[in-house]
Each structure stands twice: as structure tokens, then as C-alpha cells.
Amino acid sequence: MSALTVGGVAELLGTAAVAALIGGLAAVERKGALQLMLSRPIVLAPLLGWALGDPRGGLVLGVPLELIFLGGVNLGGSLPDNETLLAAALTSAVVPAGIFAGTGVDAPLAALGLALLYPLAVAGRRLDRASETHNAQLSERALASVARGADRAARLNLRGLLLPFAVTAAICFACAALAPMLGLARGACTPRLASGLTGAWHAVWALAAASAIRAIRDPRAPAFAAIGFGATIAAAALLRALP
Amino acid sequence: MTGAAQAARDPRRVSPATLLRVLWRSLFLQAAWNPRGMQNLGFAYAMEPALRDLYPDPTARAHAVERHLEFFNCHPYLAAAIVGGAVRLEEEVARGAAEPRSVSAFKSALASPFAALGDGFFWLALRPAAALIAAVTEPYLGLWCVALFLAIYDGVHLAVRAWLFFAGYRRGEGIVTAVSHAHLPQIIGFLKGSAAILAGGIAGRSVVVAGLPHRPWHAVLIAVLIVAMAALLPRIGLTAALYTAMALGLALGGGFL
């Protein structure tokens, strides 16, 4: 796939189109088709990052996002935040921005992108709700057609995939097209602000760890997590103490 | 003998090729998930190839499709067993060996317990455990951690889904006994315990990384932040937690505090 070079509008649009296609397909895979977990942030971000020229940059974003949304489960009618929309949009914006700025996906850029784009995870719930309303209409149409004797009414099922695909693809396209602006913002960061944003990214990891512990819905989880925490700190201390 | 030829000879049995088409279509069970019928459209869509084999008469086929457009909601993976069982029951209905309402009764009896089982195993145990294994190994495996996540999760998921579908088709209502022998509650307990230890390990790693190089107070503050967020997350919600944490991190990292 293509890596973004400075000044290439056509290349930028090509990058945006790739981001749109992969983001749209991920939105479909999330709930409507297959559910092979290709749309989870830990898979989607590196995959999209690869398509945009920096798979490792995608992985930098994908791992903490996966942990933050580890407990988000679509049970019955409840809707969790849309982690796929956020992961797709964030990767579409941050990976090309890192290439544009020449920094790659570093902690300051990742924190800046997440702070700007996180509301998309919440907005994604509205997209999910709108899809459900649209699907309810499809279901009504199918029932009406089958009552008239049409035996192929169930094929309307696949039309339910169109809305999440189209909306997510459009958002990813816009994010990738605006990536150079994010790259410029990263380039304009003072060393002190960059250090602050690095601290913010550490805090994102802290939240990711806390969220992962909360995601384990088991009364023994805090005790087991404390064991894992203690063992890691002890191992790190031991390694430092070794000559 | 081809599947189509077999089906032509015995119109009251679905061919192996049709069974595979039903299995493939069951992967789109939630394409048109909606609050009224939930997975109704997806279920009817999955059943359509089998109903085409079993009911050559379009009116009878339309009635059969209508049966499957009724309310249905289950875990999308565990539903494979119900789809397989429904195909078996439809064969019996087409032969006149069972009443059409037995199909609906079968679906509604199994949907809720299988949904609870699937949610507990796949969403709340296997997926967190697989993701945490990938996250813990990421510093050592790099991008291969993604392949590890998919291998663990989909290795189990796809095998279980295919097994459930064919077991449901072969055994019909007997699928309940087969699933009950899988000892899922014990496996769920093991996966959750392992996942919690790994989540604690990631918390420890976050503290160690924040403290480097020579910033022990950053490490302490990140540790406090992890404990505070773990305690407060259910009350303040993810959005407030994220922006609060980032603001604190920004102030700390930029020396604004």
C-alpha cells in the first residue's frame, strides 16, 4: 500500500480511500458479518496502519484502545461505545499524520489524536441506534413481503450492512484527508507540551489497565490483578538490581 | 453424487452443499439486528437455502420463511446450534413427521440459555483473555501479537461454531446434552482468573514504564491513577475517566503541577 508523501493531494485522497474501505468493512464485521474480531482495535489499528504505511504505528494505538474497551459488550439491546469507529478514525488520522510530521506515531501524537477523536466512540452509539431503527424497517418490509407470498424476503438482511459501512467509511475518509493538519499540530508542539502529551499517553495506559481489570466480571478479579501487579513490579525491581 | 442430485432424489433432506450454505449465511445472523425482531431477519436469511430444498412449492416456502421471521435473539456463535437444529426440524416438518410449531418451540426454548452461555464464555471470558495475552506479549512479539490474538480467539470460535452447527443438525434437541458436557463454567472461571492476573501485569508494566528514566514519582502517581480509575470507572464513566486521566497526565508530564 502507499505511504503518504508531503504535498501529494492525489496520494492523500488515495490514502483516504483505502482508510474508508478498510474502516467501512471493519464496521460491517463488528456486528453484522462474521465477527472474527478483525474489527477489534488490536487487530484493526495495525491492519489499517499497514495499509497506510505504518503497521507498528497502528499497533501503538490499537493495544491501549483494546484494553480501554475490553469490557464493552453488546448484550441484548444495550449498546457499548463504538470502539471500531474510534480505532478506524484514529488510525486513519494519526498514522498519516505521523508520516507527514516525520515523527511516526509517537506518544504525543497518539495522545493528541485520541483527545480530539474520542467523542467518535460515543457518537458511534448513535450510529448503532440509527442502524437498528433502519433494520427494524427492513424487518417490517420483509414481513410484509412474505405475507404477500414472496419467498425471498429474507434477503433484505444484507441491506442492514450498508449504513454502518457508509457512515464509518465517510468518517475514516475525512480523518485521513485531514491528517496533515494533525501532523502540523504535532510539529508545532513545544518540547514542554510534547512532554505533557507523553504524560497524557502514560495516563491513557493507566486508564487502559484499570479498564482491563474492571472488564473481568468476576469477584476474584481484583485479588488476581493485585497478584499480577505485584509479580510484575517485583520482576522489574529484580531486573534492575541485577548487575 | 452431487449435493444437488441427492437433494433432487430426496426433497425432504437438505444436501451437504446446502448445509454449508446455511452455515455460511449464519455468519450474517446479525446483519439486520433490530430491536423488534432482533436476529429474526438474519435467522430467516440463514435458513433460506434449506427451505428452498425442502419446500418446492413457493407458497409453502413463504410460510416457512415467515416462521423464521418471528422474534429470535441468541448469542451469534451459539445460535449456530439452533440454526442446525432448525434445519433438522424443518426436514421433519417437510416430511410431515413434526408440526411447524415445534420449530418455533425449539428456537425459543434454546435461545435464552444459549445466549447466556455464549455471552459468558466468548464475550466475558475468551475475548478478554485472548486480548490480554496479546497485550502482554506485544513488547516481545510486536505485530505477531495480533496473529496470536486471532489464533487463540478464532481457533476456538470457528471450531466451536462449526461443531455446534453440525451437532445441532445431527442431534436436534439433543444438542443441549452435548453442550452441557462441555464444562464451560469451569473453563470460564479459569479464563477469567488468568485474564485478571494478566490485567494486573499490564498495570504493573504501565507503572514501570511511567517511572523510566529515573522518575519514581511519576510511577507512584500512575499507580495511584490506576487504582483510582479502577474504583471510579463505573461511577464516572469512560469518557470522563479518559479526559480526567489525560488532563492529569498532561499536567504531570508537562511540569504544570
Chai-1 contact restraints between the chains, C-beta under 6 A:
chainA,res_idxA,chainB,res_idxB,connection_type,confidence,min_distance_angstrom,max_distance_angstrom,comment,restraint_id
A,K31,B,Q30,contact,1.0,0.0,6.0,A-B,restraint_1
A,G32,B,Q30,contact,1.0,0.0,6.0,A-B,restraint_2
A,G32,B,A31,contact,1.0,0.0,6.0,A-B,restraint_3
A,A33,B,F28,contact,1.0,0.0,6.0,A-B,restraint_4
A,L34,B,L27,contact,1.0,0.0,6.0,A-B,restraint_5
A,Q35,B,P76,contact,1.0,0.0,6.0,A-B,restraint_6
A,L36,B,D154,contact,1.0,0.0,6.0,A-B,restraint_7
A,M37,B,Y153,contact,1.0,0.0,6.0,A-B,restraint_8
A,I42,B,A131,contact,1.0,0.0,6.0,A-B,restraint_9
A,I42,B,A134,contact,1.0,0.0,6.0,A-B,restraint_10
A,I42,B,F149,contact,1.0,0.0,6.0,A-B,restraint_11
A,V43,B,V146,contact,1.0,0.0,6.0,A-B,restraint_12
A,P46,B,L143,contact,1.0,0.0,6.0,A-B,restraint_13
A,P46,B,V146,contact,1.0,0.0,6.0,A-B,restraint_14
A,P55,B,L143,contact,1.0,0.0,6.0,A-B,restraint_15
A,V63,B,A135,contact,1.0,0.0,6.0,A-B,restraint_16
A,V63,B,E138,contact,1.0,0.0,6.0,A-B,restraint_17
A,E66,B,A131,contact,1.0,0.0,6.0,A-B,restraint_18
A,L67,B,A135,contact,1.0,0.0,6.0,A-B,restraint_19
A,L70,B,P128,contact,1.0,0.0,6.0,A-B,restraint_20
A,L70,B,A131,contact,1.0,0.0,6.0,A-B,restraint_21
A,V73,B,W123,contact,1.0,0.0,6.0,A-B,restraint_22
A,L75,B,D119,contact,1.0,0.0,6.0,A-B,restraint_23
A,G77,B,P35,contact,1.0,0.0,6.0,A-B,restraint_24
A,A115,B,M246,contact,1.0,0.0,6.0,A-B,restraint_25
A,Y118,B,L242,contact,1.0,0.0,6.0,A-B,restraint_26
A,E132,B,N34,contact,1.0,0.0,6.0,A-B,restraint_27
A,E132,B,P35,contact,1.0,0.0,6.0,A-B,restraint_28
A,N135,B,A32,contact,1.0,0.0,6.0,A-B,restraint_29
A,N135,B,N34,contact,1.0,0.0,6.0,A-B,restraint_30
A,A136,B,N34,contact,1.0,0.0,6.0,A-B,restraint_31
A,A136,B,R36,contact,1.0,0.0,6.0,A-B,restraint_32
A,L138,B,A32,contact,1.0,0.0,6.0,A-B,restraint_33
A,S139,B,N34,contact,1.0,0.0,6.0,A-B,restraint_34
A,S139,B,G37,contact,1.0,0.0,6.0,A-B,restraint_35
A,S139,B,L41,contact,1.0,0.0,6.0,A-B,restraint_36
A,A142,B,L41,contact,1.0,0.0,6.0,A-B,restraint_37
A,L143,B,L69,contact,1.0,0.0,6.0,A-B,restraint_38
A,V146,B,A62,contact,1.0,0.0,6.0,A-B,restraint_39
A,V146,B,V65,contact,1.0,0.0,6.0,A-B,restraint_40
A,V146,B,E66,contact,1.0,0.0,6.0,A-B,restraint_41
A,G149,B,A62,contact,1.0,0.0,6.0,A-B,restraint_42
A,D151,B,P58,contact,1.0,0.0,6.0,A-B,restraint_43
A,D151,B,R61,contact,1.0,0.0,6.0,A-B,restraint_44
A,D151,B,A62,contact,1.0,0.0,6.0,A-B,restraint_45
A,D151,B,V65,contact,1.0,0.0,6.0,A-B,restraint_46
A,A154,B,A44,contact,1.0,0.0,6.0,A-B,restraint_47
A,A154,B,Y45,contact,1.0,0.0,6.0,A-B,restraint_48
A,A154,B,E48,contact,1.0,0.0,6.0,A-B,restraint_49
A,A154,B,V65,contact,1.0,0.0,6.0,A-B,restraint_50
A,N157,B,A31,contact,1.0,0.0,6.0,A-B,restraint_51
A,N157,B,A32,contact,1.0,0.0,6.0,A-B,restraint_52
A,N157,B,L41,contact,1.0,0.0,6.0,A-B,restraint_53
A,N157,B,G42,contact,1.0,0.0,6.0,A-B,restraint_54
A,N157,B,Y45,contact,1.0,0.0,6.0,A-B,restraint_55
A,L158,B,A31,contact,1.0,0.0,6.0,A-B,restraint_56
A,G160,B,A31,contact,1.0,0.0,6.0,A-B,restraint_57
A,G160,B,A32,contact,1.0,0.0,6.0,A-B,restraint_58
A,L161,B,A31,contact,1.0,0.0,6.0,A-B,restraint_59
A,R192,B,G254,contact,1.0,0.0,6.0,A-B,restraint_60
A,S195,B,G253,contact,1.0,0.0,6.0,A-B,restraint_61
A,S195,B,G254,contact,1.0,0.0,6.0,A-B,restraint_62
A,G196,B,L250,contact,1.0,0.0,6.0,A-B,restraint_63
A,G196,B,G253,contact,1.0,0.0,6.0,A-B,restraint_64
A,G196,B,G254,contact,1.0,0.0,6.0,A-B,restraint_65
A,T198,B,G253,contact,1.0,0.0,6.0,A-B,restraint_66
A,G199,B,G249,contact,1.0,0.0,6.0,A-B,restraint_67
A,G199,B,L250,contact,1.0,0.0,6.0,A-B,restraint_68
A,G199,B,L252,contact,1.0,0.0,6.0,A-B,restraint_69
A,G199,B,G253,contact,1.0,0.0,6.0,A-B,restraint_70
A,A200,B,M246,contact,1.0,0.0,6.0,A-B,restraint_71
A,A200,B,G249,contact,1.0,0.0,6.0,A-B,restraint_72
A,A200,B,L250,contact,1.0,0.0,6.0,A-B,restraint_73
A,H202,B,A210,contact,1.0,0.0,6.0,A-B,restraint_74
A,H202,B,I222,contact,1.0,0.0,6.0,A-B,restraint_75
A,H202,B,G249,contact,1.0,0.0,6.0,A-B,restraint_76
A,A203,B,A245,contact,1.0,0.0,6.0,A-B,restraint_77
A,A203,B,M246,contact,1.0,0.0,6.0,A-B,restraint_78
A,A203,B,L248,contact,1.0,0.0,6.0,A-B,restraint_79
A,A203,B,G249,contact,1.0,0.0,6.0,A-B,restraint_80
A,W205,B,S206,contact,1.0,0.0,6.0,A-B,restraint_81
A,A206,B,S206,contact,1.0,0.0,6.0,A-B,restraint_82
A,A206,B,I222,contact,1.0,0.0,6.0,A-B,restraint_83
A,A206,B,L225,contact,1.0,0.0,6.0,A-B,restraint_84
A,A206,B,I226,contact,1.0,0.0,6.0,A-B,restraint_85
A,L207,B,M229,contact,1.0,0.0,6.0,A-B,restraint_86
A,L207,B,A241,contact,1.0,0.0,6.0,A-B,restraint_87
A,L207,B,L242,contact,1.0,0.0,6.0,A-B,restraint_88
A,L207,B,A245,contact,1.0,0.0,6.0,A-B,restraint_89
A,A209,B,I202,contact,1.0,0.0,6.0,A-B,restraint_90
A,A209,B,A203,contact,1.0,0.0,6.0,A-B,restraint_91
A,A209,B,S206,contact,1.0,0.0,6.0,A-B,restraint_92
A,A209,B,I226,contact,1.0,0.0,6.0,A-B,restraint_93
A,A210,B,I226,contact,1.0,0.0,6.0,A-B,restraint_94
A,A210,B,M229,contact,1.0,0.0,6.0,A-B,restraint_95
A,A210,B,A230,contact,1.0,0.0,6.0,A-B,restraint_96
A,A212,B,A199,contact,1.0,0.0,6.0,A-B,restraint_97
A,I213,B,A199,contact,1.0,0.0,6.0,A-B,restraint_98
A,I213,B,A230,contact,1.0,0.0,6.0,A-B,restraint_99
A,R214,B,A230,contact,1.0,0.0,6.0,A-B,restraint_100
A,R214,B,L233,contact,1.0,0.0,6.0,A-B,restraint_101
A,A215,B,P128,contact,1.0,0.0,6.0,A-B,restraint_102
A,I216,B,K192,contact,1.0,0.0,6.0,A-B,restraint_103
A,I216,B,A195,contact,1.0,0.0,6.0,A-B,restraint_104
A,I216,B,A196,contact,1.0,0.0,6.0,A-B,restraint_105
A,R217,B,L124,contact,1.0,0.0,6.0,A-B,restraint_106
A,D218,B,K192,contact,1.0,0.0,6.0,A-B,restraint_107
A,A221,B,A196,contact,1.0,0.0,6.0,A-B,restraint_108
A,F224,B,G193,contact,1.0,0.0,6.0,A-B,restraint_109
A,F224,B,A196,contact,1.0,0.0,6.0,A-B,restraint_110
A,F224,B,I197,contact,1.0,0.0,6.0,A-B,restraint_111
A,A225,B,A196,contact,1.0,0.0,6.0,A-B,restraint_112
A,A225,B,A199,contact,1.0,0.0,6.0,A-B,restraint_113
A,A225,B,G200,contact,1.0,0.0,6.0,A-B,restraint_114
A,I227,B,I197,contact,1.0,0.0,6.0,A-B,restraint_115
A,G228,B,I197,contact,1.0,0.0,6.0,A-B,restraint_116
A,G228,B,G200,contact,1.0,0.0,6.0,A-B,restraint_117
A,G228,B,G201,contact,1.0,0.0,6.0,A-B,restraint_118
A,F229,B,G200,contact,1.0,0.0,6.0,A-B,restraint_119
A,F229,B,A203,contact,1.0,0.0,6.0,A-B,restraint_120
A,F229,B,G204,contact,1.0,0.0,6.0,A-B,restraint_121
A,T232,B,G201,contact,1.0,0.0,6.0,A-B,restraint_122
A,T232,B,G204,contact,1.0,0.0,6.0,A-B,restraint_123
A,T232,B,R205,contact,1.0,0.0,6.0,A-B,restraint_124
A,I233,B,G204,contact,1.0,0.0,6.0,A-B,restraint_125
A,A236,B,V208,contact,1.0,0.0,6.0,A-B,restraint_126
